Amino acid sequence: MSNGIRKPGFMSVSSQGVPGAHTQGATQDELRGNLEEVLALCLEEFQGSPEDLPVS
């Protein structure tokens, strides 16, 4: 995570193409599930056109 807070036993991930999409989890499965949830929430809040979404 970009804020520098680290918890022992936790992994963190950020999506470079989606501002505000970062999360953490104790396992890869939890991390993946949390990231999917964060991305879904970011998509709900997105006000632009789908064509404006970043493509990697």
C-alpha beads as a LAMMPS data file, in Angstrom:
LAMMPS data file: protein, C-alpha beads

56 atoms
55 bonds

1 atom types
1 bond types

-500.0 500.0 xlo xhi
-500.0 500.0 ylo yhi
-500.0 500.0 zlo zhi

Masses

1 110.0

Atoms # bond

1 1 1 0.000 0.000 0.000
2 1 1 1.164 3.460 -0.713
3 1 1 0.512 4.751 2.838
4 1 1 3.409 2.705 4.254
5 1 1 1.328 0.926 6.909
6 1 1 2.305 -2.724 7.054
7 1 1 0.871 -5.503 9.170
8 1 1 2.844 -8.692 9.783
9 1 1 1.345 -11.610 7.891
10 1 1 -0.633 -9.430 5.493
11 1 1 -0.086 -8.767 1.811
12 1 1 -1.218 -5.622 0.052
13 1 1 -1.939 -4.706 -3.550
14 1 1 -2.812 -1.579 -5.515
15 1 1 -4.212 -1.227 -9.003
16 1 1 -2.105 1.341 -10.839
17 1 1 -4.839 2.070 -13.372
18 1 1 -7.636 2.634 -10.846
19 1 1 -7.073 5.435 -8.313
20 1 1 -8.093 4.371 -4.818
21 1 1 -8.100 0.647 -5.607
22 1 1 -5.863 -0.870 -2.962
23 1 1 -6.471 -3.505 -0.325
24 1 1 -4.832 -6.160 1.821
25 1 1 -5.368 -9.731 2.923
26 1 1 -3.799 -12.501 4.969
27 1 1 -3.841 -15.003 2.065
28 1 1 -3.703 -14.724 -1.709
29 1 1 -7.327 -15.869 -1.924
30 1 1 -8.438 -13.221 0.566
31 1 1 -6.348 -10.595 -1.213
32 1 1 -7.859 -11.512 -4.594
33 1 1 -11.404 -11.435 -3.196
34 1 1 -10.804 -8.085 -1.504
35 1 1 -9.366 -6.617 -4.708
36 1 1 -12.343 -7.843 -6.743
37 1 1 -14.650 -6.165 -4.223
38 1 1 -12.679 -2.889 -4.319
39 1 1 -12.668 -2.853 -8.131
40 1 1 -16.420 -3.502 -8.216
41 1 1 -16.982 -0.599 -5.808
42 1 1 -14.753 1.679 -7.894
43 1 1 -16.735 0.731 -10.998
44 1 1 -20.015 1.553 -9.205
45 1 1 -18.678 5.007 -8.364
46 1 1 -17.219 5.660 -11.824
47 1 1 -19.116 8.511 -13.465
48 1 1 -17.545 8.450 -16.925
49 1 1 -18.111 6.451 -20.056
50 1 1 -16.801 2.856 -20.183
51 1 1 -14.534 3.968 -23.019
52 1 1 -12.787 6.277 -20.528
53 1 1 -11.669 3.352 -18.345
54 1 1 -7.918 2.694 -18.429
55 1 1 -6.733 -0.228 -20.546
56 1 1 -3.452 -1.958 -19.891

Bonds

1 1 1 2
2 1 2 3
3 1 3 4
4 1 4 5
5 1 5 6
6 1 6 7
7 1 7 8
8 1 8 9
9 1 9 10
10 1 10 11
11 1 11 12
12 1 12 13
13 1 13 14
14 1 14 15
15 1 15 16
16 1 16 17
17 1 17 18
18 1 18 19
19 1 19 20
20 1 20 21
21 1 21 22
22 1 22 23
23 1 23 24
24 1 24 25
25 1 25 26
26 1 26 27
27 1 27 28
28 1 28 29
29 1 29 30
30 1 30 31
31 1 31 32
32 1 32 33
33 1 33 34
34 1 34 35
35 1 35 36
36 1 36 37
37 1 37 38
38 1 38 39
39 1 39 40
40 1 40 41
41 1 41 42
42 1 42 43
43 1 43 44
44 1 44 45
45 1 45 46
46 1 46 47
47 1 47 48
48 1 48 49
49 1 49 50
50 1 50 51
51 1 51 52
52 1 52 53
53 1 53 54
54 1 54 55
55 1 55 56
